[in-house]
């Protein structure tokens, strides 16, 4: 997929305030500091489309971008960050959950995992919740440039082993690096193929 245009649409503090649900939508989520904004910018070939920060919890609203005037990319608040109050964290969690469960045009949720770590409880729990809730999602490992290839492979395999304790089949898995621009093209290819399928089958969305 060639990215011709990538434009910010709006930030929303409630899922009900998101743009009209008439286009296919692909959302990105992960623990704070997982490299979500950097990956989005690398994929879109736009250095500051999504705002990056060294401070965990920078994304605190649902941020919508329209890509090639044909589909929405959504940057969701991170889950599990520690540098906000418990009440504020609960608000963000409710925002995320309500968006994921109620957004009719959400085609796929990309769950980002930091490849530098072995399986984290909070990531496993979130993935399990997605499965239990019937949410279509993919797993995206980030920051693979920070590790030797054999370590990346080992950490990914550990996640697979952990998930296969409760999953019969695993979702699509992508291995990425925003810095080296690795893996983003594969994600965009998946989005392009999915959009083509939706178009050919005249799938319509509504609010």
C-alpha positions in Angstrom: 0.0 0.0 0.0 1.3 3.4 -0.9 0.4 6.1 1.6 -0.6 9.1 -0.4 -2.3 11.1 2.4 -2.4 10.7 6.2 -4.4 13.4 8.0 -5.4 14.0 11.6 -9.2 14.0 12.0 -9.9 14.5 15.7 -9.3 13.5 19.3 -12.2 12.1 21.2 -12.8 11.7 25.0 -15.7 9.4 24.4 -16.3 6.7 21.9 -19.6 8.3 20.9 -17.6 11.4 19.8 -15.5 9.5 17.3 -15.9 10.3 13.6 -18.9 8.8 11.8 -18.4 5.1 11.5 -18.6 4.8 7.7 -15.1 3.8 6.8 -13.0 0.7 7.8 -11.1 1.4 11.0 -7.8 -0.1 12.3 -6.8 0.7 15.9 -3.4 0.4 17.6 -3.0 -0.2 21.3 -0.4 -1.4 23.7 1.2 -0.7 27.1 2.5 2.8 27.5 6.0 3.3 26.0 5.6 0.3 23.7 6.6 2.4 20.7 3.1 2.8 19.3 3.3 6.3 18.0 6.8 5.7 16.5 5.5 2.7 14.6 2.4 4.6 13.3 4.7 7.4 12.1 7.1 5.0 10.4 4.2 3.1 8.7 2.7 6.4 7.5 6.2 7.8 6.5 5.3 10.8 8.6 7.7 11.7 11.4 5.1 13.5 13.6 1.7 12.3 12.6 1.2 10.6 16.0 2.7 12.4 18.9 5.6 10.6 20.5 6.9 11.2 24.0 9.3 9.7 26.6 6.6 10.1 29.2 4.3 7.1 29.5 0.6 7.8 29.0 1.0 10.6 26.5 -1.9 9.4 24.4 -5.0 10.0 26.6 -7.7 10.4 24.0 -8.9 8.4 21.0 -7.0 9.9 18.1 -8.3 9.4 14.5 -6.4 9.7 11.3 -7.8 9.2 7.8 -5.5 7.4 5.4 -5.7 7.8 1.6 -9.2 9.2 2.3 -10.4 5.5 2.5 -9.8 4.2 6.0 -9.2 5.3 9.6 -6.2 4.6 11.7 -6.9 5.0 15.4 -4.3 5.7 18.0 -5.7 4.5 21.4 -4.5 5.3 24.9 -2.0 2.9 26.4 -3.1 0.5 29.1 -1.2 -0.3 32.3 0.9 2.8 32.7 1.8 3.7 36.2 2.3 7.5 36.1 -1.3 8.5 36.4 -3.7 8.3 39.3 -5.8 5.1 39.8 -9.0 7.0 39.0 -7.6 8.5 35.8 -6.3 5.1 34.8 -9.8 3.6 35.3 -11.2 6.4 33.1 -8.8 5.5 30.3 -9.6 1.8 30.7 -13.3 2.5 30.4 -12.7 4.7 27.4 -10.6 1.9 25.7 -13.1 -0.9 26.5 -16.2 1.1 25.4 -14.5 2.1 22.2 -13.4 -1.5 21.3 -16.8 -3.1 22.2 -19.0 -0.4 20.6 -17.1 0.9 17.5 -19.1 -0.8 14.7 -16.5 -0.2 12.0 -13.5 -1.5 13.9 -12.1 -4.1 11.5 -9.0 -5.1 13.4 -7.2 -4.2 16.6 -3.4 -4.3 16.5 -2.1 -5.2 20.0 1.5 -4.0 20.4 4.0 -5.9 22.5 7.5 -4.8 23.5 9.8 -7.5 22.1 12.4 -6.8 24.7 10.4 -8.5 27.4 9.3 -12.0 28.1 5.5 -12.5 28.5 4.0 -9.8 30.7 0.8 -10.5 32.7 -0.9 -7.3 31.7 -0.4 -8.1 27.9 -1.5 -11.7 28.3 -4.7 -10.6 30.2 -5.5 -7.9 27.6 -5.1 -10.5 24.7 -7.3 -13.0 26.6 -9.9 -10.3 27.1 -9.9 -9.6 23.3 -10.4 -13.2 22.6 -13.2 -13.6 25.1 -14.9 -10.5 23.8 -14.7 -11.7 20.2 -12.5 -8.8 19.0 -10.6 -9.4 15.8 -7.0 -8.6 16.5 -3.4 -9.1 15.6 -0.2 -9.1 17.7 2.6 -6.7 16.8 6.0 -7.0 18.4 7.9 -3.7 18.5 11.5 -2.5 18.9 13.1 -5.6 17.5 16.1 -3.5 16.5 17.0 -3.3 20.2 17.8 -7.0 20.4 19.8 -9.6 18.6 17.6 -11.6 16.2 17.9 -14.9 18.3 16.7 -13.1 21.4 13.7 -11.6 19.5 12.8 -15.1 18.2 13.1 -16.5 21.7 10.8 -13.8 23.3 8.2 -14.2 20.5 8.2 -18.0 21.0 7.7 -17.6 24.8 4.6 -15.5 24.1 3.3 -18.1 21.7 3.9 -20.8 24.2 2.1 -18.9 26.9 -0.9 -18.1 24.7 -1.2 -21.6 23.4 -1.9 -22.7 26.9 -5.4 -21.3 26.4 -5.6 -20.7 22.6 -6.2 -23.3 20.0 -5.0 -21.0 17.2 -3.0 -17.8 17.4 -3.9 -14.6 15.6 -1.6 -12.9 12.9 1.8 -12.0 14.4 4.0 -9.2 13.1 7.6 -8.3 14.1 8.4 -4.7 13.7 10.9 -1.9 14.2 9.9 1.7 13.7 13.6 2.8 13.6 14.5 0.3 10.9 11.1 0.5 9.2 10.7 -3.3 9.5 7.3 -5.0 9.5 5.1 -2.0 8.8 4.7 -2.9 5.1 3.3 -6.3 6.1 0.7 -4.6 8.4 -0.2 -2.3 5.5 -0.5 -5.2 3.1 -2.9 -6.9 5.6 -5.0 -3.7 5.8 -5.0 -3.2 2.0 -6.1 -6.9 1.4 -8.8 -6.6 4.1 -10.1 -3.3 2.6 -10.3 -4.9 -0.8 -12.3 -7.8 0.6 -14.7 -5.4 2.3 -15.1 -3.4 -0.9 -15.7 -6.4 -3.1 -18.3 -7.7 -0.7 -19.9 -4.3 -0.3 -19.6 -4.3 3.5 -21.3 -1.3 5.0 -20.7 0.2 8.4 -23.0 2.3 10.5 -23.0 4.0 13.9 
